[in-house]
Amino acid sequence: MSRRIIACEVFKPYLDKLFEESGIETVDYLEIRQHDHPELLARSIQSIIDDTKDVDEILLFYGLCGNAILPLVSRGIPVKVLRVHDCAAALMGSNVAYRKRFEGNPHKRYHCLSYGERDDEYFARTSPEYRKISEEYGEDNADYVFAMLYDKFSTPVTYIKLGLDGEDAQIRRKEEGYYSVIDGNLDLLRKMLKGDDDHVGVTLYPEHKFVGVYDYEEILTTIKQHHDDEKTREE
Amino acid sequence: MDQAFYEELILSVTRGKVKDVDRLCREALENGVSAFKILDDGLLAAMQIVAERWKNGTVFIPEVLIAARALNVGLAILEPYLVLGNQKPKAKVVLGTVKDDLHDIGKNIVGLMLKSHGFECIDLGVDVAPAKFVEAVKESGAKVVCMSALLTTSMIHFTEVVQAFKEAGLRDSVLICVGGAPVTATFASQIEADIFEPDAVTFAEHLERRLA
């Protein structure tokens, strides 16, 4: 079965690890930053879907991701997406593990190897984002933005460890207590690549649309589109 | 004050120049300009521009925060002049971010805009359990409830809040409004919310029209 793989760049080191088992495949990676604006992320993904021809399926390594995937349509080739709220569940290996960790816990900030560097890129006062805001709107406004966006979430960050090179060094770079380290596993991603477990993904067929369920088990599903939906989408 | 004044005020809000916003608002008041005119033609006009840019994807959360902060500075100066004798607020609104969610930027902007439009806000904060929304309505007599979430894992709690109001026999007494980045019109309809508003900046106007 031929396929095209589209993935968030957060999955790159993990897919590279899995490709050591299964054979290297080409992946279209999109920047993590696109999650900041879900509508733009949806358009980026849709653009690649629209551009895809002559394969049997498209594998999309995204979850609900803030509902960014809801507007996607299949142009004839089925699109299979991870049955998860976000990448943390995918890297923890199951929605059961994700629920155990995060249900009832409002402090849901997490990191992993490919995301961890973003602490310095995003959250630190030395980050490019801070410098950009500071240059455009002044340091006072930059401090305000960072306090509003990031400071309140400075509780221990869940670090999902998958046994890859670089993780220990990354964890050690932060002060003690910054991370709460848990073991993830690649089972969910592996099953998605192998295609031997229907429940790890949700497949979007032509003339269907994604619908969020928002629990910790089904998460999302698909239903047949009505004619009005298509008209609204075109508008 | 002439058009150039309002253009300067609008620019100061959108650029987050809080000292200039402070100065310009005071200057206008000293010159006898109505606080309502400064609010409508200056501060709120600026937020309209920000809302448009947000919709177009030309600004992001930092720019919205910066402008909202400047709006807040101006509003604090105008507020004493906006209260006219015994004028009642347009309505009381209970607002909060639902359980298991700490995000409050959108909620705070909604609160700010509601205040600017003459509503009284009872802000419950974040990680708010369904029962707390009901309790706040019972205590305050509020007719509007605004719920926000930024995580898809939190959206399930919207359903619980609606259910809590039904069980308390209060569902028909309140307008339930929902918003937040992942919230969709389809979802709002599924949970039987009365108002879905994807734009925190323009929600207050939407509510005014609904209540009119």
Contacts between the chains, C-beta under 8 A, distances in Angstrom:
chain1	res1	chain2	res2	distance
A	36	B	60	6.2
A	36	B	61	7.3
A	37	B	57	6.0
A	37	B	60	6.7
A	38	B	181	6.4
A	38	B	182	7.3
A	39	B	57	7.1
A	40	B	57	5.8
A	64	B	152	4.6
A	64	B	182	7.5
A	66	B	150	7.6
A	66	B	151	7.8
A	66	B	152	6.4
A	66	B	181	5.8
A	66	B	182	4.7
A	67	B	152	6.2
A	67	B	181	7.8
A	67	B	182	4.1
A	67	B	183	7.9
A	67	B	184	6.3
A	70	B	184	6.4
A	85	B	151	7.6
A	85	B	152	5.0
A	85	B	153	5.3
A	86	B	152	7.6
A	102	B	153	6.7
A	103	B	100	7.4
A	103	B	153	7.6
A	104	B	100	6.5
A	105	B	100	7.3
A	106	B	99	7.7
A	106	B	100	5.0
A	106	B	101	6.1
A	106	B	102	4.9
A	106	B	126	7.3
A	106	B	127	4.7
A	107	B	102	7.1
A	108	B	100	7.9
A	108	B	151	6.6
A	108	B	153	7.3
A	129	B	62	7.8
A	133	B	62	5.4
A	133	B	66	7.9
A	137	B	15	6.5
A	137	B	16	4.8
A	137	B	62	7.9
A	137	B	63	7.9
A	137	B	66	5.4
A	138	B	16	7.0
A	140	B	18	7.6
A	141	B	16	4.4
A	141	B	66	4.9
A	141	B	69	7.3
A	144	B	65	7.0
A	144	B	66	7.2
A	144	B	69	5.8
A	145	B	61	8.0
A	145	B	62	4.6
A	145	B	65	5.2
A	145	B	66	6.5
A	148	B	65	5.4
A	148	B	105	6.3
A	149	B	61	6.9
A	149	B	62	7.6
A	149	B	65	7.4
A	149	B	105	7.4
A	152	B	102	6.6
A	153	B	102	6.9
A	211	B	186	7.0
A	212	B	152	6.4
A	212	B	155	7.1
A	212	B	182	7.9
A	212	B	184	7.6
A	212	B	187	6.4
A	214	B	152	5.7
A	214	B	153	7.3
A	214	B	155	4.5
A	214	B	156	4.8
A	214	B	187	7.9
A	215	B	156	6.0
A	216	B	153	7.5
